[in-house]
Amino acid sequence: MKHPIQKLAYDRTSKALYLAVGERIQKFDSVTGELRNQWIPPAQENREPAEPKTKKAKIEDNKHNVFRTLTCSPDGQYVVGSTDEQKSLVVLDAYLRVVNVRNFPKRPSAIDITSDSSTVILGDKFGDVYAVPICDLAHPPSAGLSKISEASESESGSELEPILGHVSMLVDLLVTEDQRGMRHIISSDRDEHVRVTKYPESYVIERFCLGHEQFVSQLLIPKWSPNTLISGGGDDFLAHWDWTTGELLEKVDIYSILYPKSDKNGSEEQSQEAAVSGIWQVPERRLVIAYDETVKLLLIFKLHNEPRKLEYLNSFSSSILDVAMTGNNGEVWLSIDDPCDSQQLIRKFIISEQGELTAIDSELTQTISDKASFTIASRDDVVALHSVALLRKHAEH
């Protein structure tokens, strides 16, 4: 069977769709389905055919160095991702050739790229945030850099100093600008904090956006409303902020959508919790979509500017790993994790103004699914993909 596509990234300029499939990065033409380029870790490329293994050996092999984040630079020249077991940041060019690799002391948890495509902002599980030049002249590409597992100490992120830090596990971050053109890093952690920090003067904490009661796993600033921040995670609501002032504009209930027949204060409350693993935007429709991994439900909202309000429109039930927007008439790509159909890895939809999804280009999506190659022996070899709920801290008894 095939490993699911854990991450998607789309470049509007080249109409390229990038997939993170297990340990591999693949680049597809989103119009024809042609596989343009592929990056495979050399250790995997040279791997001998598997022989029968003991149960212990199989467990060890499950520790794939998979990509947990993936994004394109604003100028479309680079695709950047971070890996799991080897704690690496990998920068590839548009042909999927290695540009830069850095290993970090702790596992990267979130990345974003500055608007000038010069710097990757990376946060790790320890709570530290680093600024990494995309094209690091001090560490030019070499044959050794193509092998993540052989990245030497000179390429290690340990020589970089954190530009800011949280006292808790950092879960998400983004880089943005206010109306004056001043850049900021907005970051969130497991301890309910959303923090606004100046950049590059990251010693200046401008404010906190306080109101969450559980971990904050996702942050989004809509392109059509740059002062707005949408955040979500383990709470039974999405928070709608003016991040430039720290004002909490509204808490948008999602519990009643996820569990429409349940009493929020009932005895089943502990087993019926929210875990928002993704928040995305469809700018041409002015839509915000959020995904809850516990119920496996995609929630679609309309964001109004006057008055500033998030209005629930519709929902879509599916086991989704990631979403990528094309910016073209509401077209979206969805990475699907369906244990009953391991051959259909990706689907394409049109989202209407009313938040309704219509599947399109079934032959194209099947072509890409067929070529998205990372074969595994069984479902047991799939790495943990739905793990956001594990960030919840339950009271000890």
Secondary structure, 3 states (H helix, E strand, C coil): CECCEEEEEEECCCCEEEEEECCEEEEEECCCCCEEEEECCHHHHCCCCCCCCCHHHHHHHCCCCCEEEEEECCCCCEEEEEECCCCEEEEEECCCCEEEEEECCCCEEEEEECCCCCEEEEEECCCEEEEEECCCCCCCCCHHHHCHHHCCHHHEHHHCCCCEECCCCEEEEEEEECCCCCEEEEEEECCCCEEEEECCCCCCEEEECCCCCCCEEEEECCCCCCCEEEEEECCCEEEEEECCCCEEEEEEECHHHHCCCCCCCCCCHHHCCCCEEEEEEEHHHCEEEEEECCCCEEEEEEEECCCCEEEEEEEEECCEEEEEECCCCCEEEEEECCCCCCCCCEEEEEECCCCCEEEECHHHHHHHHHHCCCECCCHHHCCCCCCHHHHCCCCCC
